[in-house]
Amino acid sequence: EVQLQASGGGLVQAGGSLRLSCAVSGFAFDDDAIGWFRQAPGKEREGVSCISTTDGSAGYADSAKGRFTISSDNAKNTVYLQMNSLKPEDTAVYYCAAVAYHYCSDYGPVGEYDYWGRGTQVTVSS
């Protein structure tokens, strides 16, 4: 059974940082894509960033470029999202998701992701 567990959310002031973690089990880190998504109240879900487990190549939505960094520790089956210079508009529930035999676009997650974890709340105060 594939399971993804996101953690690391919290309340932070604007300009602050948070590091989200996504622990993945039951899923081989091989030729796959792991993505971070977010959904703010009243808004559609947005793909934020993704990483290829094949070569570590990463992609970011415009909203994340220059501020967020995604990384993976394949030995631990864990993907991280370092978020710096946080803004109030980054407030959302953040989800990690996985899809097998898929690529990561330079512009962030594309296509359908098959496995989803429960989200972690990120709140950025002004």
Disulfide bonds with the S-S distance in Angstrom:
Cys22-Cys96 2.15
Cys50-Cys104 2.01
